[in-house]
Amino acid sequence: MNHNPQPSIRLQAKVRFTIFTAFFFLALTGTFYPAPAAAQGSPSRPSNAITVSGTVRNATGVPIGDAQVALEEKGSSNPATTKTNADGTFVVSTDHPGTYTLRAEKSALRAGGKATFVLTAGESKHLDLILTTDPSSTMEFKDEPDFTVAGVTDWSNVGLHGSDTTSRTSEALAKETLTLKPGEAEESPIAGPANKYESALESRTKGDFASAREQVRKALAAGDDAEGHHLLGDLDERLGDPLDAVREYERAARMYPSEQNYFDWGAELLLHKAPRPSVEVFTKGVALHPDSPRMLSGLAAAFYAVGSYDDAARRLCAASDLKPDDPSPYLFLGQIEKTAPTSLSCSEETLARFAREQPANALANYYYAVSLWKRQRGAASAASSRKIEALLQKAISLKPDFGEAYVQLGILYFEQKDSARAIQAYEQAIKVSPQLGEAHYRLSLAYKRTGDEAKAHQEFEAYQRAEKTETAEVEQQRRELKQFLIILKNQPVPSTPN
């Protein structure tokens, strides 16, 4: 939740300086996309002229020169046409606002507009085309993103949504998103030109990331391709340069919008505290690759980071439907269900399937129990309480050191006014997980209910110590991770990541 008091004069000056610095940085790095300069000797562009620019490439990301490009207005049979330059770039113009499609072709290669877009007077639009030999396929076109990564900054808690518990869960999900594996059908991002980057891959395997990066840069200078930019993004991140990494991932995705390229672009944004841009990228990635469970999971993690919990749950339920035997979407959903303020749509049914199909998974039983407890909290019947208890006991039998399951069991007993059993469960949680702060806190409440003020005070102090230790560890991790400074194109003021 954001708290924005009236800024002081000094703060206003600091904001103005930040804005100036960010835009100066963009000018130096070329992050803005200026309109193409008019050819020498050509008349100046009319104020109401409409231009569409972009690059035409083949399916592997190689630019295609001398391709025919046509910008066709809906209902018209007289399109504006041009040809691509040697580097695949093009600019085509019209002076008539309306609804258009963009097409390109060269010999047997062609791309057709799979969606329409509206052009207004004086507008400049950037669209990229991919040519294919499949006559039934349509082009993949991508508008410029609605954000710019302007720089990096140190961690700040400004703009975090919800409690620190949800913030920590969001950070955990961002890191876990990076570990999601592509499906068997997804090709390696460097499968095609492996020989071109063989020496760089060898250096990377040896841990010499700096040498590997230089080798990739030299290879790219000899011939540009999406695979090289993706590999360069990996190496930049390893070398602690997330700003260059995210730009390389973006270049790779725009040259060749594969599942891997879009996923890694979105995941990099999410990792470095830019969830809104991550939502945008993952949304486009899902549209391009609707059968990718991990793309849906990444989108869910991004939605959770911006506080859209139900949107997150729906994507994870869809991901689990695509691949019911993959535990990852269920585990993401369980974490979100546990920390969201209310029960989420589709979560109970999906987590029930998780427990049913993977009965030997302790987390499956635990998260299903949590979902049942949240939905029936305060009005649970005896039968539902017994079911929740049985699921938690099963989780503990499968994982005897499962401190969180003992805590949830204690919460169930505490709500049933069974203080003795609640205390026993909390004490067992502390025995197997001594640093579990919630166990000490809830044990303090249980002792307070029984009138044992001394033990209640003792456990509350233990809770404060555990919380202080955990907070210090989290703060250290946050300080070590750079955040992206994002400029949203529909907002003039740079925003801190949130």
N, C-alpha and C positions, 0 to 999 in steps of 0.2 A: 504494500500500500504506500503510495507516495504522500509525503507531507511537505508542502511547499510554502513556508512562511514568506511574507513580503521581503524581498531581498534588500539589503542595504546598498548604499551608493557604491561602496567598495566591491560588493558582490556583482552589482550591475556592470561595473567597469571590467571585472574579471570575465563575465560572460561575453561582453563585447570583444575583449581581447581573444577569448577562446574561439569565438566565431571567426574573427579575422585570421587567427593562426590556422584554423582548420581549412579555410578556403584558400589561404596562401599555400598550404601544404598540397592541396588538390591541384592548384595551378602548376606547382613545381613537378608533381608526379604524373601529371597528365591524366588524372582520374576522371575529370570531366570529359564529356563527349561533345566537342564543338561541332557545329555544322560545317560541312565540307566547304572549303574555300572556293570561290568562283574561279573558273579558269581565266588565265590571263587574257585580257582583251575582251572578255565577255561582259555583257551589261549586268548591272547590279540586279540582285534578285528582288522581284516585286514583293511588297509587304504581305500580300495575300497568297504568295506561292506556297505550295505544299511539296515537301521533299520526303522521299523514303530512301534510306541508305542501308547498307548492310554488306554481308559477305556470303558468297556462294561456295560451298565446300561439298566434297563427296562424303560417303558414310564413314570414312576413316579420318576425316578432318582435313584433308588436303584441299587447298583453295583451287577453284576452277576458273580459269580465264576464258574470255570470249564466249561466255554462256549468254543466251538470250533471256532477258528479264522483262516481264510484262506486269504492269500495275493496272488492273481492270476494275472499273467501277461497276457496281451491281446494276444490271439492266442495260449496260452499254456494250457495244460490239467494237469499240475503237479504243483499245488500251494504250496507255503510254508505255513505250518500250525503250530499252537501252541494252548495252552489252557490258559484261564484267571486264574489269582490267586484269592484267596478268596476275595480280595478287588476289583475284576473286572479288574485289570490292566493286560496288556499284552505287549510283545515285540516279533515281528516276523521279521526275517531277510532274505535277499536275496543278492546275489552278482552280479545280472544281471540288469543293467539299462533298463528301458523300461516304457510302459504304463500299469498301474495296476488298479485293483479294490480290495476293502477289504470287506470281508463278515464275519458274525458271526452267530452262531445258538446254541441253547440249547433246546432240546425237541421240544415243539411246538413254541418256540420263535425263530425268525430269523430276520436278517437284511441283505439286499443286497446292493451293491454299486450302488447308483443312478447316479454317475458321475465317470469319469475316472480321474486319475492324473498321472503325469509323475514323475518317480524317477530317479535320476542321481547318479553316482558312489560316494560313501562316504556320501550320504545324510542321515539325520535323520529327520523323519517326525512324527508329533503327530496328530492322528485322534481319535475321540470318536465315539462310535457306540451306537445306541439305538435299543434294540430288541422289537419286537411287535408280537402280535398273528395274525395280519392281513397278510395273505400270499401275498397280492398284494402290500403291502407297501414296501418302500425302506428305507434304513438307512438314518439318518440325520448325516452327518459327518461334522466336523468343524475343519479346519486348525487352528493352533495357530494364534492369531491376529498379524497383522503386526506392532504392537506398544506395548509399556509397559508404564503403569502409574508409574513413578518412585518416585513421591512425590507431594507435594503441595507447592505453592509459593504465595506471595502476588500479587495483581493485578498490571499489567503493560500494558501500551498502545502499547507496542512493538508488531508489527506483525498484527495490526488490519487492516482489508481490507476496503478500501474506506473511505468515510467521517465519521465524528462522528455521523451523522444522521443514516447512515446504521449500525454503531456499536451499537447505542442505539436500533434500530429496531431489530437487531440480539439478543441482550440481552432480549428484551421484548418477542420475539418469543420463546427463550429458556425457559423462565419462563412459558409462555402460553402452551408450549408443555407438561409441567408437569401436567397441568390441564386436558389434553385430556382423556376422559373416554374410557374404553374398550367397545367393542361391546357386545350386549346381549349374544352372543354365547360364549364369552370368560369367562372361569371359573376364580374364585378367585385364586390367587397364593397359598393360604393356605386353600383351600376348602377341600382337602383330609385329611390331618392330623390335623384338627382343634382342636381335643381334646388334642393332644400332646402339643399344644402351647396355650391352653386355658388360663392358668394363665398369660402367657406373654401378650396375647392380652388384658386381663383385666387390667394389669398394664399400657399398652400403652394407653388404653382408659382413665385411670385416669391421664395420663400425666407423669407417673413415668417411663421415657424411660430407665434410667440406670438399674432399677430393671428388666424391661422387657428384656433388652439385656442380662443380666446375666442368666435369666431363659431360653432364647433361646439357649445360649451357652451350658448350662447344658443338654438341650434336645438334641442338636446336638451331644454332646459327647456320648450320649447313642445310637444314631442312626442317621447317616448322611442322609440328603435329601435336595432337591432343595428348598422346601418351607421354611425351616428354614433359609437357607442362604439368600433368598429373604427378609424375615422378618428382619433378622439381618442387611441387607443393609438399609432398611427403618429406623431402629433405629439408626444406625451409622450416617446417614445423619441428623436425628433429633438432635443428640448429638454433631453435629459439627465436625464429623470425616469423611469427604468425601472420603479420601483415602481408609479407610477400607470399606466404603459403596460401592464404585465402584468395589472393588475386590470381595465383597460378591455378588453383582449383576452379575458379570462375572461368578462366580462359579455356581450360580443358573442357568444361561443361558446355561452353558456348560453341566451341569448335566441334565437339562430338558429344551430344547429350545422352551418353550411356547411363545406365543405372549407377555404376560405380562413380562416375564423375559427378553426377548430381548429388549422390548420397554424401560423398566426401566434402563437397562444397557446403551443403547444409550442416553437416556434423561439425565442420570447422567453425562456422558461425555460432552454432549452439555452444560449443566448448568455451569459446571466448566471449560469452555473455552478450550475444546479439540475437536473442530469441525471435524477435519480430522479423528481421530479415531471414532467419532460419525457417520460420513458418512459410514465408514467401517461396523460398527455394525448395523446401520439401514439398510444398503444395504443387509446384510445377513438376517436381520429380515424380510425385504420385500420378499426376495426369499423364506423364510420358510413360511411366512404368507401373501401371495399376496392379500388377501381379507380384509386386515386391513387398513381402512382409516387413523387411527392415526399413524400407522407405516410409511405410505407414507408421512404424514404431518411432522412427526419427521425428516424423511430423507430430506424433503424440507427445514426445518429450518436449518439443518446442512449444506446443500448445500449453502443456502443463507449466512451462516456464513463464508464460505470459498470463497465467491464471485462468485459462480456459479448460477447466478440469473435465467437463462432460465431453467437449470436443476431443480431448485427449483419449478418454475412455472409448469413444466410438471408433477411433482409428485403431486402437489396440484390439478391440473385439473383431474388427474387420481383418486385421493382420493374423489373428489366431484362427479365423475361419479359412484363410488362405492356406495355412500350414498348421493344422491342429496338433501335430506331434512336436512342434518347436516350442520349447518352454519360454523362450525370451519374451514374446508379447505378453504372456500370462504374468511373468515376473514383473514386467514394467507395470502392468495393470494392477497387480497386487500392491505395489508401492504407492501408486497413485490413489487407489481405493483407501489405503490405510491412512493417508495424510490429508485427503480432501475433506472439506468441512461437512459435506453431506454424501449420502450414497449416490453412486453414479449409475446412469442408465446402462444396461446390458452387462454390468460387471458381475452381478451375482450369478447370472446364467453362465457366463463365460468361465468364471472361476470354479463353478460347479463342474463344468466339463473338465477343467484342468485336474481337479481332485479325482474325478471319476476315471479319466483316462490315464492318469499317472498317480495311482494310489500310493506308490512307494516313495513319492516325493514329499518330503516334510513341508516344504514351502507351499506346495499345492494345497495340502490340508490346512495349513495355517492361514493362508490368504482367503480361502473359502470360508473358514470360521470367522475371520474378521469381517468379511462382507455380510454374512448372516447377522452378526452381532450389530453392525452399524445400522442395518435396515430395520432391525427389531428392537433396538436399544430403547429401554424404558417401557416396552410393551411385549417383551418376549414371553411366549407361553412356556410351560414346563417342558413340552416336547422339543421346542426349538432350542431351549437352553441345554437340554441333554444332548442334542445334536452338535451344538457348538462345543460343548465340553468334550464330547467324544472325538471330534476332529482335532482339537488342541492336544488331547492326550495321545492321539495317534501321531501327531507331529513330533511330540516330545519322545515317544518311543522310537521313532525313526532317527531322531537327532537329539540325543540326551543333553547336549550342551546348548539347546535352543532357548536362550534367555528370554527372547521376546515372546515366545509361546507361553512360558511360565507367567510372564507379566499379564498377558491377555487372559490367561486362566484365573489369575488373581483378581483382575477387574471383574470377570464374570461372577466370582464368588462374592466380591465386595458388594456388587449390585444386588445380590441375593441376601444381603445382610449376614453373610456367613464370614464374620471377621477372622475366625480361627483358621479356616481353610485359605482365606485370602492371604493372611500373614505367612502361612506355610508356603504358598506358591511364590510370593514375593521373595521370601528368604531363599528358596531354591533358585530363583532367577539370579540373585546376587551371588550365590555359591558358584554357579557355572559362568556368570558374566559379572565379575566384581565392579567393572567400570560402567555398568548399565545404569545411567542416571535415573531413568524413569522408574526402575525397580525400587531404588532408595526413596524416591519421592512418594510413590504410592504406598510403600511400607510405612512411611512416616504418617500418611493419612490414616492407614489402618490402625496404627498404634494410638493415634489421637482419638479415634472413635472408641477404642477400648478404655481410654482414660489413662494410658501409660505415657504421660507427657515427657518423661525423661528419654525414653526410647524414641518417641516421635521426634524430639529435638535432635537426638543423635543421628537419626537417619536423614533428617533434613540437611544437616551439616554435611553428611556424606554425599547427599545429592548435589549440594552446591560445589563440593570439591570435584566430583565427577564431571559436572557441567563445565566448570572452569577449565579443567584439563581438555575436555573435548572441544570447547570453544577455541582454546589456544591452538589446538591442532588444525581446526578448520580455518582459522584466521591465517595461519602460516601457509596452508595450501592455497588460499585465495590470494595472498600477497605474491606467491610464486607464479600465478597465472595471469597473464596480461589480458585486459579487456579491450575489445574493439570500440573505437569511437565511431559512432554511426551518424550519418547525416541522412535523414529521410527527405526524399525529393519534394514531398508536399508540405514539408515543414522547414522554415528557414533556419531554425536554431539547432545546432548539433545536440544530439541526445546522448546521454550516458547509457550504456547497455542496461537492459532490464529484462 
